[in-house]
């Protein structure tokens, strides 16, 4: 969870200058900030976001390909890789076209945020489930093979094969 949080924060910080320098983002707001070398700075910042922020998704696609199962990591990794490679080719002058660096950076930011929130809520649900199980253990009942109902205290919950636990029965 901490890894996604840290990657999200670093990527978000790097996304701000990417947004400011991106021609598509500038066109949307009707401004233009360009200077010699701004495209290379944009490429450098986007490379950092792609490599650092996109790493969990790039690692995930490798795992999914090995397992021969495509999933969300494959979808995200393909999207960010295509945007990065095409934009890098355009900046390096191999081809002409639009740059997709701001889309790349914001996509990575949103996906990292989503995974971080998902992991946080999953851990919270897991803790709540553990607390519920512990509470039910204290109030549960056990039935011995002789069919007698026992209301054990906390110290009596040892491992015994002749007991079946019936949570909350008879309360």
matplotlib code that plots the C-alpha trace (Angstrom):
import matplotlib.pyplot as plt

x = [0.0, 2.8, 4.5, 1.4, 1.0, 4.7, 4.6, 1.3, 2.8, 6.0, 4.2, 1.7, 4.5, 6.1, 2.8, 2.4, 5.3, 4.3, 0.8, 2.3, 4.7, 2.3, 1.0, -2.3, -3.0, -1.9, -4.2, -7.1, -6.5, -5.6, -2.0, 1.4, 4.5, 7.3, 11.0, 14.0, 14.3, 10.9, 10.0, 13.1, 12.3, 8.8, 10.2, 12.6, 9.8, 7.5, 10.2, 10.5, 6.7, 6.5, 9.4, 8.6, 4.9, 4.2, 6.5, 3.7, 1.7, 4.7, 5.6, 1.9, 1.8, 4.8, 3.1, -0.1, 1.6, 3.5, 0.2, -1.4, -4.2, -4.7, -6.3, -6.3, -2.5, -2.2, -4.7, -3.0, 0.5, -0.4, -2.1, 0.8, 3.4, 1.8, 1.3, 4.9, 6.6, 4.5, 5.2, 8.9, 9.1, 7.4, 9.8, 12.8, 11.7, 11.2, 7.5, 5.1, 2.0, 0.5, 2.2, 0.4, 2.6, 0.0, -2.5, 0.2, 1.1, -2.5, -3.5, -0.7, -1.6, -5.3, -4.4, -2.0, -4.5, -7.2, -4.9, -3.8, -7.4, -8.4, -5.6, -6.5, -10.2, -9.3, -7.0, -9.7, -12.3, -9.8, -9.3, -13.0, -13.5, -10.8, -12.5, -15.8, -14.3, -12.7, -16.0, -17.9, -15.4, -16.1, -19.9, -19.9, -20.9, -19.4, -21.2, -19.4, -20.1, -22.3, -24.6, -24.3, -24.2, -21.2, -20.7, -17.0, -15.1, -12.2, -9.6, -11.5, -11.2, -8.4, -8.0, -10.2, -11.4, -14.6, -16.1, -17.9, -18.2, -21.7, -21.3, -24.0, -26.2, -28.7, -28.1]
y = [0.0, 2.4, 1.7, 2.8, 5.9, 6.9, 6.2, 8.2, 11.2, 11.3, 10.8, 13.5, 16.0, 15.2, 15.4, 19.2, 20.3, 17.7, 19.3, 22.8, 21.8, 19.6, 21.2, 19.4, 20.7, 24.2, 24.2, 23.2, 26.4, 28.6, 29.3, 28.4, 27.9, 26.6, 27.2, 25.4, 22.0, 22.0, 18.8, 17.0, 18.1, 16.8, 13.5, 13.3, 14.0, 11.5, 8.9, 9.2, 9.0, 6.0, 4.1, 4.9, 5.3, 2.7, 0.1, -1.8, -2.1, -3.1, -5.7, -6.9, -7.4, -9.7, -11.8, -11.9, -13.0, -15.7, -16.9, -16.6, -14.5, -10.9, -8.5, -4.9, -4.7, -5.8, -3.1, -0.3, -1.4, -1.5, 1.9, 3.7, 1.9, 2.9, 6.5, 6.7, 5.1, 7.0, 10.3, 9.6, 8.7, 12.1, 14.0, 12.3, 13.3, 9.8, 10.4, 13.3, 13.4, 14.6, 14.1, 12.1, 12.8, 14.5, 11.7, 9.2, 10.9, 11.5, 7.9, 6.6, 9.0, 7.9, 4.2, 4.5, 6.4, 3.8, 0.9, 2.7, 3.4, -0.2, -1.6, 0.7, -0.3, -3.9, -3.8, -2.0, -4.7, -7.4, -5.8, -5.5, -9.1, -10.2, -8.2, -9.8, -13.2, -12.5, -11.1, -14.2, -16.5, -15.0, -15.3, -18.7, -22.1, -25.5, -28.8, -31.9, -35.2, -36.1, -33.3, -31.2, -27.4, -25.7, -22.0, -21.8, -18.9, -17.4, -19.6, -22.8, -22.4, -24.9, -27.0, -30.1, -32.3, -33.3, -29.8, -28.0, -24.3, -22.8, -19.0, -17.1, -20.2, -19.9, -16.3]
z = [0.0, 0.9, -2.5, -4.5, -2.3, -2.7, -6.5, -6.8, -4.9, -6.9, -10.2, -9.3, -8.6, -11.9, -13.7, -13.0, -15.3, -17.8, -18.0, -18.2, -21.1, -23.1, -26.3, -26.1, -22.6, -23.5, -26.5, -24.3, -22.2, -25.2, -24.0, -25.4, -23.3, -25.6, -25.6, -27.2, -25.6, -24.0, -25.9, -24.6, -21.0, -21.5, -22.8, -19.8, -17.2, -18.9, -19.0, -15.2, -14.7, -17.1, -15.5, -11.8, -11.8, -14.5, -13.0, -11.1, -14.3, -16.4, -13.8, -13.7, -17.5, -17.3, -14.5, -16.5, -19.7, -17.8, -16.4, -19.8, -18.3, -19.5, -17.0, -15.8, -15.6, -19.2, -20.3, -18.4, -19.4, -23.1, -22.9, -21.2, -23.3, -26.6, -25.5, -24.3, -27.3, -29.9, -28.1, -27.8, -31.5, -32.3, -30.0, -31.5, -35.0, -36.4, -37.1, -36.9, -34.8, -31.6, -28.2, -25.6, -22.6, -20.4, -21.1, -20.2, -16.9, -15.8, -16.7, -14.6, -11.7, -11.8, -11.9, -9.0, -7.0, -7.8, -6.8, -3.6, -2.6, -3.4, -1.3, 1.6, 1.5, 1.1, 4.2, 6.1, 5.2, 6.1, 9.6, 10.1, 9.2, 11.6, 14.4, 13.5, 13.7, 17.0, 18.4, 17.2, 18.8, 22.2, 21.8, 19.9, 21.2, 20.7, 20.3, 21.4, 19.7, 22.6, 21.5, 24.6, 24.1, 25.8, 26.4, 26.7, 28.1, 26.2, 27.9, 26.9, 23.2, 22.7, 19.5, 19.9, 17.1, 18.8, 18.8, 16.0, 16.4, 15.9, 16.0, 18.0, 18.3, 21.1, 22.1]

ax = plt.figure().add_subplot(projection="3d")
ax.plot(x, y, z, "-o")
ax.set_aspect("equal")
plt.show()
